[in-house]
Amino acid sequence: MKQIPYWLDTAPALPDRSGKDMPDEADVVVIGGGITGLSTAYHAARKGARVILVEKDKVGSGASGRNGSMCTQGITISTAEARKRYGQQRARELYDAFRDAVDAVEEITRTEEIDCDFHRAGRLAVAAKPRHFEAMRSKQRDLAENFGHETQLLTRGELKSELSSDFYHGALLDPDSAALHVGKYVHGLAEAAERAGAEIHERNAATGLTRLPGGGFVVETLHGSIRAKQVMAATDAYTDRSLPWFRKRLINVGSFIIVTEPLGEERAKALIPNGRLVVDSKNIGHYIRLTPDNRLAFGGRAAFTPSNPASDVKSGDILKRDMTASFPQLAGVRIDYLWGGRVGFSWDRIPHAGEVNGLYYAMGYCGHGVQMATYMGRAVAEMMDGRPEANPLRGLGFPKVPVPFYNGTAWFLPFGGAYYQAKDKLR
Ligand SMILES: Cc1cc2nc3c(=O)[nH]c(=O)nc-3n(C[C@H](O)[C@H](O)[C@H](O)COP(=O)(O)OP(=O)(O)OC[C@H]3O[C@@H](n4cnc5c(N)ncnc54)[C@H](O)[C@@H]3O)c2cc1C
């Protein structure tokens, strides 16, 4: 079994972008080479800015290369919660932004001819409990009447034609959500950013940031300092101590994925005949999909510890047990890949983007970053170009995690996890 992300292992080999000389000046410095940073670099460079992106490790080595490769519709909180917090009109605007974000991924893959298997596979939100299915009925109505989003309700019987599992009590099918190969997508974005003129410097961390009195910044990096008119923090859950303001506002949640051996087309089709993306309705739920080469990828929160080789193995065992409970026909199937990563959550479970003391940022996607990171990278490039109204998340603030002395180490997560796991066990 390989303890590396399937998506990075099956993408074409990356060029080495390390060891380059750091220029003295740039218009824009982007910190972080995930989807947010690459999308910002791409869009800003296309506007004619001289862009330097610095990445601590390799492009895609953060969450962007290690996720579930699902590009799904829908906001990170329930529509009822969004309406309660922000009012119907603002809730609708936010909902539309998440939908437009999926379109943004499609557009960039088309424009830049990124061969990453993007297709509108559709997503099944499957009900883990009978009452979750009842809640889906009113959700379907609300989505159609107030958010202009048509979905399809599938009873337990109807679900059989979509998913070969007796575990679930029905589903809500969203036909517009998309699947992609995120390893190939991230590589394609990096190449597109370079074609647009951005320079990518790998294995070069930003270590400090000084705001200059006349405007702009000096960014200290491992390989020298650089003056920049504008700087973008695109570090999400991998934010280190060089950007403490964000660490007080983000919670890193470990998420883990196992991928089976190739099952063959017939067996894979028998499991998920229409190749849908599957997400279950528990608090500590699972996300499930087929890979382009007919393996099953099965992900979830599993162990409530940060990802490291030992906790990944522990999570892999939990996920294998859960996978076999949902799909008993997979008992005995070999697991070929196992990995974990950090998902960036904000306290109010909504992504945040804007400008703080002249520094631009977009992060806290709460598990919806494949599409939102792409979209927010584009929005930040617009904001840097003098259009603050391009930020669909404007006005939402970015609350601190209200835990005394919190500085990014979420010691309380195992307690929250145990609470939600216990809730999931109740009927
Ligand atoms: C297991 C898992 C499954 C997920 N599944 C899904 C899914 O199916 N669909 C979905 O939409 N989202 C999913 N997500 C979330 C999604 O992957 C993220 O929201 C998204 O990738 C965030 O992108 P980003 O570019 O903002 O951050 P990242 O991809 O995390 O990139 C941040 C980068 O910043 C770099 N960095 C940090 N500090 C510095 C520094 N000082 N100097 C230079 N570089 C620095 C890091 O090395 C890293 O590469 C999942 C996440 C995980 C972990």
PDBQT file of the ligand as one rigid body, heavy atoms in Angstrom, charges set to zero:
ROOT
HETATM    1  C1  LIG A 501      -8.604  14.627   2.574  1.00  0.00    +0.000 C 
HETATM    2  C2  LIG A 501      -9.267  15.867   2.036  1.00  0.00    +0.000 A 
HETATM    3  C3  LIG A 501     -10.409  15.741   1.228  1.00  0.00    +0.000 A 
HETATM    4  C4  LIG A 501     -11.014  16.870   0.687  1.00  0.00    +0.000 A 
HETATM    5  N1  LIG A 501     -12.018  16.696  -0.233  1.00  0.00    +0.000 NA
HETATM    6  C5  LIG A 501     -12.506  17.766  -0.893  1.00  0.00    +0.000 A 
HETATM    7  C6  LIG A 501     -13.399  17.587  -1.986  1.00  0.00    +0.000 A 
HETATM    8  O1  LIG A 501     -13.694  16.466  -2.412  1.00  0.00    +0.000 OA
HETATM    9  N2  LIG A 501     -13.907  18.691  -2.577  1.00  0.00    +0.000 N 
HETATM   10  C7  LIG A 501     -13.558  19.960  -2.176  1.00  0.00    +0.000 A 
HETATM   11  O2  LIG A 501     -14.057  20.929  -2.746  1.00  0.00    +0.000 OA
HETATM   12  N3  LIG A 501     -12.641  20.158  -1.195  1.00  0.00    +0.000 NA
HETATM   13  C8  LIG A 501     -12.096  19.099  -0.568  1.00  0.00    +0.000 A 
HETATM   14  N4  LIG A 501     -11.134  19.277   0.389  1.00  0.00    +0.000 N 
HETATM   15  C9  LIG A 501     -10.690  20.660   0.702  1.00  0.00    +0.000 C 
HETATM   16  C10 LIG A 501      -9.805  21.246  -0.397  1.00  0.00    +0.000 C 
HETATM   17  O3  LIG A 501      -8.818  20.315  -0.770  1.00  0.00    +0.000 OA
HETATM   18  C11 LIG A 501      -9.173  22.552   0.096  1.00  0.00    +0.000 C 
HETATM   19  O4  LIG A 501     -10.187  23.413   0.531  1.00  0.00    +0.000 OA
HETATM   20  C12 LIG A 501      -8.383  23.270  -0.993  1.00  0.00    +0.000 C 
HETATM   21  O5  LIG A 501      -7.490  22.392  -1.626  1.00  0.00    +0.000 OA
HETATM   22  C13 LIG A 501      -7.623  24.450  -0.404  1.00  0.00    +0.000 C 
HETATM   23  O6  LIG A 501      -6.752  24.938  -1.395  1.00  0.00    +0.000 OA
HETATM   24  P1  LIG A 501      -5.688  26.056  -1.032  1.00  0.00    +0.000 P 
HETATM   25  O7  LIG A 501      -4.913  26.320  -2.240  1.00  0.00    +0.000 OA
HETATM   26  O8  LIG A 501      -6.371  27.198  -0.385  1.00  0.00    +0.000 OA
HETATM   27  O9  LIG A 501      -4.788  25.392   0.116  1.00  0.00    +0.000 OA
HETATM   28  P2  LIG A 501      -3.709  24.215   0.014  1.00  0.00    +0.000 P 
HETATM   29  O10 LIG A 501      -3.937  23.358  -1.160  1.00  0.00    +0.000 OA
HETATM   30  O11 LIG A 501      -3.685  23.556   1.339  1.00  0.00    +0.000 OA
HETATM   31  O12 LIG A 501      -2.362  24.986  -0.257  1.00  0.00    +0.000 OA
HETATM   32  C14 LIG A 501      -1.712  25.764   0.718  1.00  0.00    +0.000 C 
HETATM   33  C15 LIG A 501      -0.237  25.737   0.374  1.00  0.00    +0.000 C 
HETATM   34  O13 LIG A 501       0.451  26.737   1.121  1.00  0.00    +0.000 OA
HETATM   35  C16 LIG A 501       1.764  26.258   1.333  1.00  0.00    +0.000 C 
HETATM   36  N5  LIG A 501       2.357  27.064   2.402  1.00  0.00    +0.000 N 
HETATM   37  C17 LIG A 501       1.988  27.130   3.706  1.00  0.00    +0.000 A 
HETATM   38  N6  LIG A 501       2.771  28.016   4.363  1.00  0.00    +0.000 NA
HETATM   39  C18 LIG A 501       3.639  28.537   3.456  1.00  0.00    +0.000 A 
HETATM   40  C19 LIG A 501       4.680  29.493   3.525  1.00  0.00    +0.000 A 
HETATM   41  N7  LIG A 501       4.995  30.105   4.668  1.00  0.00    +0.000 N 
HETATM   42  N8  LIG A 501       5.365  29.787   2.405  1.00  0.00    +0.000 NA
HETATM   43  C20 LIG A 501       5.081  29.164   1.231  1.00  0.00    +0.000 A 
HETATM   44  N9  LIG A 501       4.090  28.244   1.104  1.00  0.00    +0.000 NA
HETATM   45  C21 LIG A 501       3.370  27.934   2.206  1.00  0.00    +0.000 A 
HETATM   46  C22 LIG A 501       1.560  24.795   1.677  1.00  0.00    +0.000 C 
HETATM   47  O14 LIG A 501       2.747  24.050   1.495  1.00  0.00    +0.000 OA
HETATM   48  C23 LIG A 501       0.454  24.407   0.717  1.00  0.00    +0.000 C 
HETATM   49  O15 LIG A 501       0.929  23.821  -0.477  1.00  0.00    +0.000 OA
HETATM   50  C24 LIG A 501     -10.512  18.174   0.981  1.00  0.00    +0.000 A 
HETATM   51  C25 LIG A 501      -9.380  18.306   1.779  1.00  0.00    +0.000 A 
HETATM   52  C26 LIG A 501      -8.750  17.170   2.299  1.00  0.00    +0.000 A 
HETATM   53  C27 LIG A 501      -7.523  17.335   3.130  1.00  0.00    +0.000 C 
ENDROOT
TORSDOF 0
